[in-house]
Amino acid sequence: MKNILKQASVIMLFLTVISCQKKSVSDELNGSWELRHIEGIQVARVDPNFKPGNGTLLKFEGQKYERYYEGKKEEDGIFSITPEDTVINNSKANYSFTFNNNKEKIYVLLEGNKLVIFNGIIAADGTESTYEKL
């Protein structure tokens, strides 16, 4: 009986440890993301919201990325992601990207199924692009 209780305790401890492990940033980011909204370049009578299936995608896998516009691949390469804590446009970026070993940082907010990319500051003709994970 003691042996069964010991084994059950070990199994419960193992399951608890596994269930408490945090997802890595790569796990959260990997997959396809589709554009849903752009803030900062409003044009009269043009909706800043994008419907599902619009074909403007970002795909991430490991350290590789691909960028699609209207379903056609426009760019691919490698990227790196670094934890950040920066306020941009009254939002808080929690990571920065560098693409293809470029020194320019692109700030992002990665939160659940939402990815916001800050391209500069809206007050200085920048944009905020919001993507949803597919």
N, C-alpha and C positions, 0 to 999 in steps of 0.2 A: 504494500500500500504506500509506504514512504517513497519508493522508487517511482511510482506512478505520479505522486504529487510533485516530486522533484522534476520529472519530465514535463508535466503540465506547466509548472512554474517557469521552466526554461523556455518552453514554447511561447507562453504568454509574454515573457520579457522580450523575446526575439520579435514577435509581432508588434509589440509596442514600439520598439526601436525603429522598425521598418516603417511603420505608419507615421512616425514623427519626423522622418527625414524630409528636409526641404527640397523643393525642386530647384535645380540650378537655373541660371539665367538662360543658358542654351536650351534647356528643356522648355522653358516658357516661350522663347523666341522661335524655336524651330517650327517650320510649317509655312503656310501661305496666309498672307494678310492682304485684305482688299480695302481700297480707299473708300471712305464713307463721308468725309467732310473736309473742306479746306477753308481756313480762316485767314483773312489778310489780303486777298486779291479779289475783292468783291467787284463784279462787273454788273452794271445795271441790267435787270431782268434775267440774270443768269443764276440759277440755283446753286449754292455752294455745297449742297448735299448730293451724294452719289448713291444710286440704287445698287443693290446686290447684282452681281453679274456684269459689272461695268468693265472688267478686264484690266483695271489699273491695280497691279499686284506687286507685292514684295514677297519673295520667297527666301527663307533662311534654312540652311542645313549645315550644322557644325559651324565652320568658319567661312562658309561660302554663301553668297547671296545672288539673286537674280531680280531684275526689275522689269516689269511688263507694263506696257501701255496699250489699251484696247486689245489685250490678249496677245500682243506681239512682244517678244523679248527684245529689250532695248539695251540692257547692260547686264554684265555679270562680273564676278570677281570674288575677292576675299574681303573680310571685314574683321574688326576687333571691337569689343565692347568693354567699357570701363565703368565701374560705379561712379556716380557723380551726385552732387547735391547742389543744384543750381536753380535759381528762380528765373524764369523766362515768361514774359507776357502774363504775369499773375498766376502762373502755374509753376510746378516744381518738377524739373527734369531729374530723373534718378539714374540715368546712364548717358554715356556719350558713345557714338560710333566713329570709327575712322574707316573709310572705304579705300581699298587698294593701296594701303600703306601711305595714303595722303595724310599730311599733318593736320589738315583742317578737321576740327571736331564738329560733329552733328549731334546736338543734344536731343534726347528722347525721354519720354515718359512711358514706361512699360508697366502696365497694371492690368492683370488678368487677361481678358480677351481684347484689350485696347492698347494700341501703340500710337502715340502722338509724336510726330517728328517736327521739331522746331527748326526752321530754316531761317535763322536770323531773328530779329525782333519785329513784330508787326508794325510798330510805330516808325520803323526805318525800312518799310517795304518788305518785311519778312513775311513768312507764312507759317501756319500751323496745320499740318496734315494729319488727320485722324484715320487710322486703319483699324479694321476689325478682323480678328482671327477667324479663318474659315474652318 
